[in-house]
Amino acid sequence: MVDVPTEVIAPLPSVLRSRNPLSWMAVFGPGAIIASLTIGTGELIFSTRGGALFGYSILFLFVTISVLKWALVFSSARHIVLTGVHPFERMMEIPGPRGWFPIMLLFMLVVTAPVWTCFMSGVTGNLCAWVTGTSEVFGGAIDYIWGAAVLTLCLVLSATCGYTVFERIQLFIVAAMMICAAVTLILYGPDWWALIKGAFIPEAYEYPQWLLNSTRPEHVEIAEQPVWVETTRYVGVIGGAGFDYMAYTTWLREKSWGRSAVGPPTTEQLEAIARDTKHPVRQWVRAPLADCTVSFVVIIAFSAVFIASGVLVLGPEEELPTEKNLLNLQAKLVTAIHPWLLPIYIVGAILTMLGSLYGVIEIACAVGGELLKSLIPSFAERHQQSIRRSIIMWCVVVAYAMFVWLFWYTLQGGTDKPRILLAILTPVNLFTGVLVCGLFCLLLSWMDSKFLPKALRMSPWLWYLNLVAAAIFLALGIMGYWTNHDAEGSWLATRWFSIGTIVGLAVVSVVLARILPYFSRPSDS
């Protein structure tokens, strides 16, 4: 038997040889990106909103979803660390015409990435309009001008920064926000027993009576939506989305953890890894285990802080983060402690959202490049920079076009007309943050059983956790689409448009995979 050539595997850090899992946390890095990406929308907006609407009990949903998404991202990471093969490459072998599922994912990325880019920019633009006192200019449509300006700034950052800079920025944001969040929670002094109980004991969710009785247009719009749609939106944003985790798996190559940067082993090498329980490649799995675990612990901690803030500050005032003030009301969380803290909140919120927006673009580049590498390896290897530039320009140009349309739409309706950015995001969020997570959990269990020897497969509890996560995410995604309605109340149109788009792209992908002879051949990577 031929052992794995140790000279091509990065040396195992001494901290990973320790039997103390706490020492493994020294490798925390890529997980900070996952944590920081969810802070912008997940915690600052939807955790606060969930706390104001449902109280401490919403924390159980956030904890449960974080655990399920942890299973997804860790399972994906351990696969590339052990085998050097990205899950997208494994998905080429899904039954049916070869490559049909990665083709479908590529189509969905083309559709969803610009929407997320527009949303993140728009949210930051909304904050900028509030800070500058221009919120009412053009009937509120000024948000989208500010959003376009923010996107331009982010485009410059994306063109000049690489992964290392990206990771350092996100580490700084996570560390700073974590310190501020801990201090804030202590100063507020929430009902600790209610907070702990809310994390572990499930309750049925119902809208508060003050929301149902409210005549404010933004509150009426929320009350008209089924609770399923509201809570499923949280499921999509908390802890990140399916494409985020596939990008995370790609970024592990930058860290050279295990075989992630080496490539697939031969059969003999894989058998050698399977035989030796102390093999360096197997010990490298501790790196993503620690990294992912710390990341989701941070996410849960942030969720608890902002849920408590929503319960204590916004709920009693019957205020909610809505599309007209997605980040403005949260300023009360710090000004309630002292008015002088407002500038700190503004700077922190803008930096957080810029980091999230930058992350969305980097995720699109990583996922798009990885999908093309799986589908057309030789082309992707030769044109990496061109592919990256094309993906960035697609996201930016389409986002600009959406801003133009949203500006015109809002300008025509005035300040009383419902905004539709969240309505546009909802079906996209249901796919990237819920439905595709279920599909990935299911496929990770499949590829683990199909491609790995028994000794390297997931432990039974992790395998079953992925299956449970798949069932929950798929059920929530389907339910969310079925009960969703848009801002104008035409739920039937939104339901069939969303489902029809997914089914239509699946059919087109199957046809393309069947008629294009390249995809019928094994990968040349």
ZAMARGU-4260 file (C-alpha; in steps of 0.2 Angstrom, whole numbers, plus 5000, padded with zeros to 4 digits):
<rodrens>
0) 5000/5000/5000 | 5006/5018/4996 | 5004/5030/5011 | 4999/5048/5009 | 5014/5058/5004
5) 5016/5068/5020 | 5026/5082/5011 | 5011/5088/5002 | 5000/5089/5017 | 5002/5105/5028
10) 5010/5102/5045 | 4997/5099/5058 | 4998/5113/5071 | 5003/5107/5088 | 4986/5114/5095
15) 4977/5101/5085 | 4987/5087/5093 | 4980/5092/5110 | 4967/5082/5118 | 4959/5098/5125
20) 4946/5104/5112 | 4947/5122/5119 | 4965/5123/5112 | 4959/5119/5095 | 4950/5136/5095
25) 4967/5144/5090 | 4963/5139/5072 | 4947/5150/5072 | 4947/5160/5056 | 4935/5155/5041
30) 4921/5153/5053 | 4922/5171/5058 | 4916/5174/5040 | 4901/5164/5042 | 4897/5172/5059
35) 4900/5190/5053 | 4889/5187/5037 | 4874/5183/5048 | 4876/5197/5060 | 4871/5210/5047
40) 4854/5203/5043 | 4852/5189/5055 | 4855/5198/5072 | 4854/5216/5069 | 4837/5215/5059
45) 4828/5198/5062 | 4834/5193/5079 | 4828/5210/5085 | 4812/5208/5076 | 4809/5191/5082
50) 4811/5196/5100 | 4799/5210/5098 | 4786/5199/5090 | 4788/5183/5099 | 4798/5186/5115
55) 4812/5175/5122 | 4803/5159/5115 | 4810/5163/5097 | 4827/5159/5104 | 4823/5140/5103
60) 4821/5142/5084 | 4837/5151/5082 | 4847/5138/5093 | 4839/5123/5083 | 4842/5131/5066
65) 4860/5135/5071 | 4863/5117/5077 | 4856/5110/5060 | 4866/5122/5050 | 4882/5118/5060
70) 4879/5099/5055 | 4878/5105/5037 | 4894/5116/5036 | 4905/5104/5047 | 4900/5089/5036
75) 4904/5098/5021 | 4921/5104/5028 | 4926/5087/5034 | 4923/5079/5017 | 4935/5091/5008
80) 4948/5090/5023 | 4948/5071/5021 | 4947/5069/5003 | 4952/5085/4994 | 4936/5084/4984
85) 4923/5098/4985 | 4904/5093/4987 | 4900/5101/4970 | 4912/5088/4962 | 4903/5074/4971
90) 4886/5081/4965 | 4891/5078/4947 | 4887/5060/4951 | 4869/5062/4956 | 4858/5050/4947
95) 4852/5057/4931 | 4861/5066/4917 | 4879/5069/4923 | 4880/5087/4930 | 4862/5092/4930
100) 4861/5097/4948 | 4877/5108/4948 | 4870/5116/4932 | 4854/5120/4941 | 4864/5127/4956
105) 4873/5138/4944 | 4857/5145/4936 | 4850/5148/4954 | 4866/5157/4959 | 4864/5169/4943
110) 4847/5173/4949 | 4849/5174/4968 | 4867/5182/4970 | 4861/5199/4963 | 4846/5200/4974
115) 4856/5197/4989 | 4869/5210/4983 | 4854/5222/4981 | 4847/5218/4997 | 4862/5221/5008
120) 4866/5237/4999 | 4849/5243/5001 | 4848/5240/5019 | 4865/5249/5021 | 4858/5263/5010
125) 4842/5264/5021 | 4854/5267/5036 | 4864/5280/5027 | 4848/5289/5023 | 4843/5289/5041
130) 4860/5295/5047 | 4860/5310/5035 | 4842/5315/5038 | 4837/5312/5020 | 4825/5297/5022
135) 4810/5307/5015 | 4819/5313/5000 | 4810/5307/4984 | 4797/5299/4994 | 4809/5287/5002
140) 4817/5282/4986 | 4833/5290/4991 | 4838/5273/5000 | 4842/5266/4983 | 4853/5280/4978
145) 4863/5278/4994 | 4862/5259/4992 | 4870/5261/4974 | 4884/5272/4982 | 4887/5259/4995
150) 4888/5245/4982 | 4901/5255/4972 | 4912/5257/4988 | 4911/5238/4991 | 4915/5235/4972
155) 4932/5244/4975 | 4935/5234/4991 | 4931/5218/4982 | 4943/5222/4968 | 4958/5226/4979
160) 4956/5214/4993 | 4959/5195/4994 | 4954/5181/5005 | 4967/5185/5019 | 4961/5203/5021
165) 4943/5197/5020 | 4946/5185/5035 | 4955/5198/5045 | 4941/5211/5042 | 4928/5199/5048
170) 4938/5193/5063 | 4939/5211/5069 | 4920/5214/5066 | 4915/5198/5075 | 4927/5202/5090
175) 4921/5220/5092 | 4903/5216/5090 | 4905/5201/5103 | 4912/5213/5116 | 4899/5226/5113
180) 4885/5213/5113 | 4891/5205/5130 | 4892/5222/5138 | 4875/5227/5132 | 4866/5211/5138
185) 4874/5213/5155 | 4868/5232/5156 | 4851/5227/5151 | 4849/5213/5164 | 4836/5203/5155
190) 4825/5190/5163 | 4839/5177/5163 | 4827/5162/5167 | 4815/5167/5153 | 4830/5168/5141
195) 4837/5151/5146 | 4820/5143/5145 | 4817/5151/5128 | 4833/5143/5121 | 4828/5125/5126
200) 4809/5124/5128 | 4798/5126/5112 | 4782/5136/5111 | 4769/5139/5098 | 4772/5156/5089
205) 4758/5169/5088 | 4759/5187/5083 | 4756/5199/5098 | 4739/5207/5100 | 4747/5225/5097
210) 4753/5220/5080 | 4736/5212/5075 | 4727/5228/5081 | 4739/5240/5073 | 4734/5251/5059
215) 4751/5256/5053 | 4754/5250/5035 | 4770/5241/5039 | 4763/5232/5054 | 4747/5227/5044
220) 4758/5220/5030 | 4767/5209/5043 | 4751/5203/5051 | 4743/5198/5035 | 4758/5186/5032
225) 4756/5168/5040 | 4768/5166/5055 | 4776/5152/5045 | 4782/5165/5032 | 4789/5176/5046
230) 4798/5163/5055 | 4804/5154/5040 | 4812/5170/5035 | 4822/5169/5051 | 4827/5151/5046
235) 4835/5157/5030 | 4845/5171/5037 | 4851/5165/5054 | 4868/5156/5053 | 4870/5159/5034
240) 4863/5150/5018 | 4868/5135/5008 | 4879/5144/4996 | 4888/5152/5011 | 4893/5135/5017
245) 4899/5129/5000 | 4910/5145/4999 | 4917/5141/5016 | 4922/5124/5010 | 4931/5132/4995
250) 4940/5144/5007 | 4947/5130/5017 | 4959/5127/5002 | 4966/5144/5007 | 4970/5137/5024
255) 4977/5121/5017 | 4968/5110/5030 | 4971/5092/5027 | 4969/5087/5009 | 4958/5103/5005
260) 4972/5111/4995 | 4980/5094/4989 | 4966/5086/4979 | 4959/5069/4979 | 4969/5054/4985
265) 4972/5038/4976 | 4962/5023/4982 | 4978/5017/4991 | 4980/5034/5000 | 4962/5034/5005
270) 4963/5017/5012 | 4979/5022/5022 | 4970/5036/5029 | 4955/5025/5034 | 4967/5012/5042
275) 4976/5024/5053 | 4966/5033/5067 | 4980/5045/5071 | 4984/5049/5053 | 4987/5068/5051
280) 4973/5070/5038 | 4961/5063/5051 | 4967/5074/5064 | 4965/5089/5053 | 4946/5087/5054
285) 4948/5095/5072 | 4951/5112/5063 | 4934/5114/5055 | 4926/5106/5070 | 4933/5119/5081
290) 4931/5133/5068 | 4912/5129/5064 | 4908/5126/5082 | 4915/5143/5088 | 4906/5151/5073
295) 4889/5145/5078 | 4891/5148/5097 | 4895/5166/5092 | 4879/5166/5081 | 4868/5159/5095
300) 4876/5172/5108 | 4872/5186/5096 | 4855/5180/5093 | 4851/5179/5112 | 4858/5197/5114
305) 4847/5205/5100 | 4832/5195/5105 | 4833/5201/5122 | 4835/5219/5116 | 4820/5217/5105
310) 4810/5210/5120 | 4816/5224/5132 | 4817/5239/5120 | 4806/5238/5104 | 4792/5226/5110
315) 4786/5238/5124 | 4786/5252/5112 | 4777/5242/5099 | 4791/5245/5086 | 4798/5233/5073
320) 4812/5234/5061 | 4803/5235/5044 | 4809/5239/5027 | 4807/5258/5030 | 4819/5257/5045
325) 4828/5240/5045 | 4843/5246/5055 | 4837/5263/5062 | 4826/5257/5077 | 4841/5246/5084
330) 4849/5262/5089 | 4837/5263/5103 | 4846/5247/5110 | 4862/5258/5114 | 4854/5275/5116
335) 4843/5268/5130 | 4860/5265/5139 | 4867/5282/5135 | 4863/5294/5120 | 4882/5296/5117
340) 4883/5278/5111 | 4873/5282/5095 | 4889/5286/5085 | 4897/5270/5090 | 4881/5260/5085
345) 4881/5269/5068 | 4899/5265/5064 | 4897/5247/5070 | 4881/5244/5060 | 4889/5252/5044
350) 4905/5242/5046 | 4895/5226/5049 | 4884/5228/5034 | 4898/5232/5023 | 4907/5216/5029
355) 4891/5207/5025 | 4889/5215/5008 | 4907/5211/5004 | 4904/5193/5009 | 4890/5191/4998
360) 4900/5196/4983 | 4915/5185/4988 | 4903/5170/4991 | 4896/5172/4973 | 4913/5172/4966
365) 4918/5157/4976 | 4903/5147/4973 | 4902/5151/4954 | 4920/5147/4952 | 4918/5131/4961
370) 4903/5126/4951 | 4912/5129/4934 | 4927/5120/4941 | 4916/5105/4944 | 4907/5106/4927
375) 4921/5112/4916 | 4938/5110/4925 | 4950/5114/4912 | 4941/5130/4907 | 4939/5136/4925
380) 4957/5133/4929 | 4963/5143/4914 | 4951/5158/4917 | 4950/5160/4936 | 4952/5179/4936
385) 4940/5181/4921 | 4927/5171/4929 | 4929/5181/4945 | 4927/5198/4936 | 4912/5192/4926
390) 4903/5186/4942 | 4906/5202/4951 | 4901/5213/4936 | 4885/5202/4934 | 4880/5204/4953
395) 4884/5223/4952 | 4876/5227/4936 | 4860/5218/4940 | 4859/5225/4957 | 4861/5243/4949
400) 4847/5239/4938 | 4836/5233/4952 | 4840/5249/4961 | 4834/5259/4946 | 4818/5249/4946
405) 4815/5251/4965 | 4819/5269/4964 | 4805/5272/4951 | 4793/5260/4960 | 4795/5269/4976
410) 4795/5286/4968 | 4778/5283/4960 | 4770/5277/4976 | 4776/5289/4989 | 4780/5286/5007
415) 4764/5277/5011 | 4766/5263/4997 | 4773/5247/5004 | 4791/5244/5000 | 4795/5228/4990
420) 4813/5224/4993 | 4809/5211/5007 | 4795/5204/4996 | 4808/5201/4982 | 4820/5194/4995
425) 4808/5181/5003 | 4807/5168/4989 | 4826/5170/4986 | 4829/5168/5004 | 4818/5152/5005
430) 4828/5144/4992 | 4846/5149/4997 | 4843/5149/5016 | 4831/5135/5018 | 4827/5123/5003
435) 4845/5122/4997 | 4851/5118/5015 | 4839/5103/5015 | 4845/5097/4998 | 4864/5099/5004
440) 4861/5090/5020 | 4853/5075/5011 | 4867/5075/4998 | 4881/5076/5011 | 4874/5060/5019
445) 4873/5052/5001 | 4890/5056/4996 | 4898/5051/5013 | 4891/5034/5011 | 4895/5033/4992
450) 4913/5039/4991 | 4921/5036/5008 | 4927/5020/5016 | 4917/5015/5032 | 4931/5021/5044
455) 4930/5039/5037 | 4911/5041/5036 | 4902/5052/5048 | 4898/5046/5065 | 4880/5039/5066
460) 4874/5054/5076 | 4881/5067/5063 | 4873/5056/5049 | 4856/5056/5057 | 4857/5075/5062
465) 4860/5078/5043 | 4845/5068/5039 | 4834/5077/5052 | 4840/5094/5046 | 4836/5089/5028
470) 4818/5084/5033 | 4816/5100/5043 | 4823/5112/5030 | 4814/5104/5015 | 4798/5104/5024
475) 4800/5123/5030 | 4805/5128/5012 | 4790/5120/5004 | 4778/5127/5017 | 4786/5144/5015
480) 4783/5144/4997 | 4766/5137/4998 | 4760/5150/5011 | 4770/5165/5004 | 4762/5180/4997
485) 4769/5196/4990 | 4767/5214/4996 | 4752/5217/4986 | 4743/5201/4993 | 4743/5191/4977
490) 4750/5175/4985 | 4745/5164/4971 | 4756/5173/4959 | 4771/5172/4970 | 4768/5154/4975
495) 4767/5148/4957 | 4780/5160/4951 | 4793/5154/4964 | 4789/5135/4962 | 4788/5137/4943
500) 4805/5145/4942 | 4814/5131/4952 | 4805/5117/4943 | 4808/5126/4926 | 4827/5128/4930
505) 4828/5110/4935 | 4820/5104/4919 | 4832/5116/4909 | 4847/5109/4918 | 4842/5091/4915
510) 4840/5095/4896 | 4856/5104/4895 | 4866/5090/4904 | 4859/5077/4892 | 4862/5087/4876
515) 4879/5094/4880 | 4891/5079/4878 | 4905/5087/4889 | 4895/5084/4905 | 4893/5065/4901
520) 4912/5062/4903 | 4920/5061/4920 | 4929/5076/4926 | 4946/5080/4920 | 4951/5087/4937
</rodrens>
